[in-house]
Amino acid sequence: MTSAGTDAIVIGGGVIGCSIGYHLAKAGVNTTVLERDEIGMAASNAASGILSSLFGNPTDPYTQLVNSSLKMFHELAPELAEASGVDIEFAQCGELELALSEEEAQMLHAATVEGEWRSSEAQWLDAEAVREMEPMLNDRIAGGIFMPEVCRVNNQRLSAAYARAAERLGASVREHTEVIGMVRSGLRISGVRLHNEELLADHVVIAAGPWSSIIAEKLGSHVPVRPVRGVNLNLQPVGRSIQTVVHGGWGLLVPRNDGSVIAGATVEEADYDDRVTAGAVQDIMNMSEVLVPSLRDARLNWALAGLRPGSPDDAPMLGAIPGWQGLHVASGHYRSGILLSAITGKLMAEHITGAKPDLIEHFSPTRFRGA
Ligand SMILES: Cc1cc2nc3c(=O)[nH]c(=O)nc-3n(C[C@H](O)[C@H](O)[C@H](O)COP(=O)(O)OP(=O)(O)OC[C@H]3O[C@@H](n4cnc5c(N)ncnc54)[C@H](O)[C@@H]3O)c2cc1C
């Protein structure tokens, strides 16, 4: 069966596909988002929800992408609450970058005075000031940098918020709907094949996380996205929790509105294996206890693994897939897909409606041609 055309089909209902769906619907494009499982239950569910900024050269395109997206969230959060009825629990909580030794303290202190953080709002705090801010931290912490602009969201609500808002604007969001191929006429992609039907569209966007490479490969196109596993734990502290994002060593602790703490995150090359291994849980607990010793007694609410969509340069691929008309990609957001979802949705909607936003050019998948 072939169904009548929509203007755009988005393959993948993770945070990236759902944001694109929302921004396309907002731009008046007749949009369908197709998700083979349930909305936002892959990497977008397992993430930590940290929204950090980048310092350094403000004209660097990746820095611009990150900082514009963070800025967008301040308006997007109330906009999505209104448009979807879902509270994404956005909060500007700040982040503490901790020094675990005197040597690290000297390095971090120097970075705030003359290094990468000198022009930012980042502020050096000595050991006493750090513990005043976060009393549950380990006594051995030697100091830290406080970055007030860092925010957090509940990523487990974000994909659904985009999806519901898109639906209210007229988009169709279909779960349990797997795309198994493309409808082609010559070099034009004119839709997608599902198990029992074909859906037609002027534009097809592949936003299927680490599975984007597999979908593109069926057309002989090279979209170099690979899975990078990450595990996170949700811990319910006994007694006092933390207020800021805490980063020390490779460990990250993120407070949630319900008083729980996200603790993570591993970075593992494990192909498409998305199991939570016992070793990952042990590693995260060891790291978490170095930061906040009382987390040893916390209740383990859940453990989740997700496959981050990694790219060769850790930056996303956004825009047209070379060699085809009507085929686009938005993937490879690696460790920042929650943060970059806002700007990705906006840029992809502008790209598809023909507005040619400048920034997107720097992220074209053509940069890996011949790689
Ligand atoms: C442990 C961990 C911590 C993280 N922490 C952060 C953080 O603090 N901040 C941040 O910004 N980012 C973070 N990230 C990264 C972020 O989660 C990812 O970059 C982001 O979720 C990628 O979103 P996505 O939509 O591209 O992919 P996914 O969430 O994987 O979604 C892709 C979707 O496509 C669907 N799909 C695949 N194939 C098909 C098909 N053929 N047909 C239909 N549907 C299909 C899948 O079922 C899936 O739902 C973290 C990730 C992990 C794993």
The ligand as a Gaussian input file, in Angstrom:
#p B3LYP/6-31G(d) Opt

LIG

0 1
 C       25.199000       7.669000      29.170000
 C       24.967000       8.851000      28.272000
 C       25.049000      10.131000      28.799000
 C       24.803000      11.241000      27.959000
 N       24.781000      12.489000      28.521000
 C       24.489000      13.563000      27.735000
 C       24.379000      14.853000      28.309000
 O       24.530000      15.027000      29.525000
 N       24.116000      15.904000      27.479000
 C       23.941000      15.755000      26.144000
 O       23.709000      16.750000      25.454000
 N       24.008000      14.534000      25.576000
 C       24.281000      13.433000      26.336000
 N       24.374000      12.187000      25.781000
 C       24.300000      12.063000      24.316000
 C       22.871000      12.031000      23.823000
 O       22.106000      11.151000      24.607000
 C       22.835000      11.598000      22.359000
 O       23.719000      12.379000      21.578000
 C       21.414000      11.769000      21.795000
 O       20.479000      11.114000      22.623000
 C       21.310000      11.229000      20.372000
 O       19.978000      11.351000      19.965000
 P       19.458000      10.690000      18.632000
 O       18.051000      11.071000      18.485000
 O       20.422000      11.018000      17.538000
 O       19.645000       9.113000      18.872000
 P       18.749000       8.058000      19.661000
 O       18.316000       8.567000      20.982000
 O       19.523000       6.783000      19.631000
 O       17.457000       7.924000      18.759000
 C       17.484000       7.296000      17.508000
 C       16.155000       6.597000      17.342000
 O       16.060000       6.075000      16.012000
 C       15.293000       4.892000      16.070000
 N       15.529000       4.113000      14.865000
 C       16.675000       3.497000      14.490000
 N       16.514000       2.874000      13.310000
 C       15.238000       3.091000      12.929000
 C       14.470000       2.697000      11.781000
 N       15.004000       1.950000      10.823000
 N       13.177000       3.088000      11.699000
 C       12.638000       3.864000      12.676000
 N       13.313000       4.255000      13.789000
 C       14.603000       3.879000      13.894000
 C       15.778000       4.220000      17.343000
 O       14.848000       3.273000      17.826000
 C       15.968000       5.419000      18.284000
 O       14.844000       5.637000      19.107000
 C       24.556000      11.057000      26.581000
 C       24.459000       9.758000      26.080000
 C       24.650000       8.662000      26.901000
 C       24.499000       7.275000      26.338000

